[in-house]
């Protein structure tokens, strides 16, 4: 499988899923959270909502480098697919928030009316396990650079 095929498989999986696990860290202080997300393939970015007062958001405001996973939950081992990722995260600016919020609320109608800040997680590296292609088959993707939006004060 070439890089373009690997990227296509990874993007297809990211579009199919809707919950990620996000892990943030500052020194010895670490925390994980599960968040609903939508995927923007053009930017290779995930967008999620979380309050700036949560433990993980406080850590992300200090250290924007995060890691996490996205996985399906099949009972059959040959159907297991999952992603490990690392990236950089920031609260969206007001200008960017408006257009992204429309897309987020389209994907998650329950979020309409929420004032919770939206965050952009700019993916830097992905390793995907894709057992349907062969037991423990791995696909990889890495970005050269990332244009991360400026963080606004929370």
N, C-alpha and C positions, 0 to 999 in steps of 0.2 A: 504494500500500500504506500503510495507516494504522499508527500506533504499535503497536497491539495485534497486528496481523498481522506486523509486523516483529519484535516481541518473540517471537511464537510461532515464527517461522522460526529466529531466533537460538537459542532454547531447544531446539528440535528438533535443530539441528546440534550443540549442546553435549552433548546426551544421546547422540548417535550416536558421538561421538569419545571417546578415552580417553587421549591423550597431548597435553600442552601444552609449549610452550617458554616458559620463564620467564626474565626478564632483571632482574638486580638491580644497584644502583649505589650507590657512595659516593664522591663526588668524581670523580676520574679512574679509580677502580677499578671495573670493570664485569665481569659474568660472566653467562653464560646456562647453563641446564640444561634437559633434557627430563625430565618427570615424568609418571607415570600420575596421573590425577585422576578423581574423580566429581563430578557437577554436582548441586547442590541448587537447584532452580528457585525454591522459596519464599523462599530467602535470597539468590538470585542470587550464589551463592558456589561456588567450586571447592575441593575438599579433596584434598590431596596429602601424600605422605610424603617426608621428606628429613631426613638427619642434620644436627644443628645445627653440626657441625664442617666441613661442606662449604663451599667458597668462597662459593657463592651464598647459603647460609643465614647465614653470618657477616655478609655484606652486608645481608641482609634484617633481621637483628636490630638493625642500626644504622639502616637506612633501610627502613621497611616498604612504601614505595611501589615497586611493580613494574610492569613492562609485559611483554607477550609475545604469542604467536600460537598459534593452533590451526588446523590446515589438513588437508584431505584431500589425497590424492595421485593424482588421476586423470590419465590420459594425454590425454584430450580436454579442450580448453580450455573448452568450453561446460559442462563438469561441475565446474569449479573452484569450490570454496567455501572460505572461510577467515575467521578472525576475528583482529583485532588488539584487544588489551584493555589497560586499565590498572586497577590496583586496589591494595588494601592487604592485607598478609599478616601473620599472626601464628601462633605456635605455640598449639595448643589447650590450654586448661586441662585438668587431670585429669578434672574433672566432665564436660566436653564431649567429651573424647577417647573415653570408653567407648562412647557411643551412635554417634558418627561412625565409630569403628574397626570396629564391626559392619557398618556399611553399606559401608565401604571394602573390608573383607575379603570381603563378599558379592560385590562387583564384581570384586575381584582376589584369588581364593582363595590364590594363592601368597604373599600377605602375612600369612596366618594365622600367628601365633606371632612375628611381627616386633615388635620393641620400638621401632622407629624412630618419632620423633614425627610426629604429624599436624599439618598447617597448614591454616588457613582463608584462602583468597584471596577477599576480598570485592570483587567486581567493581564498578568505578565507571563505566566507559565502555567501549562495544564498538562497533567498526565492522566490519561483515561484508561481504565481497565474495561475491556470489551470482550467478555467471554463468548458472545455469539460468533465472534470471528476466530475463536480458538481459545482454549483454556488459558487464562492469565495473559491474553493478548494485550499489549500496551500500545497506545497511540500518544504522540507527544506534539505539543505546540508551544512555541516561545515567541514573544514579541521583542522587537528590537528596541522600541521606545514607546512611551505612553504619554499622551497628552491628557493630563489630569486637570480637571477644573479646579479653580482656586477655592480653597476652603473658606467658608464664611464663619464668623464667630457663632458658636452655638448658644 
